[in-house]
Amino acid sequence: MIKAHETWFSVRWADMDANGHMKNTAYLDYCHDSRMLYFKENGFPMEEFARRRIGPVVAVDELSYFRELRLYEDITVRLLCAGLSKDRAWFIFINEFVAPDGKTAARVKSRICWFDLAARKITPPPDALGDLVEKVARTGDFAIMENGRPKGGAA
């Protein structure tokens, strides 16, 4: 079994909301960083995205919260894959936010496509990039996607 990619962060002052816990937009920011750090650490840095004129576009983000994250807590963000289309143009990444006590604090499910920045349309990725998505550890409910959605599903 492939181990989930993990990135460590410390919840910053700018991540907090008026209720004293991490705000929803901060979760999305950490998801973006987690994904792009995975690609960078595996040989596909931002410069390569720019050179090839391709980028990820998030079509849907679904956030589920289980417990609060607070200022300066050290958190782990796990990256998993829950779906991939046959042409690899669409995929679903899951980011799990793990609190210092080891419990899952939140989960973000993101439906993403690769976007050709010159043609301005959804496109299958270069093989090197598609291979990296295929190498992400899969969730137990991983599904092959059709038309940007899991087969038989609405997510």
Disulfide bonds with the S-S distance in Angstrom:
none
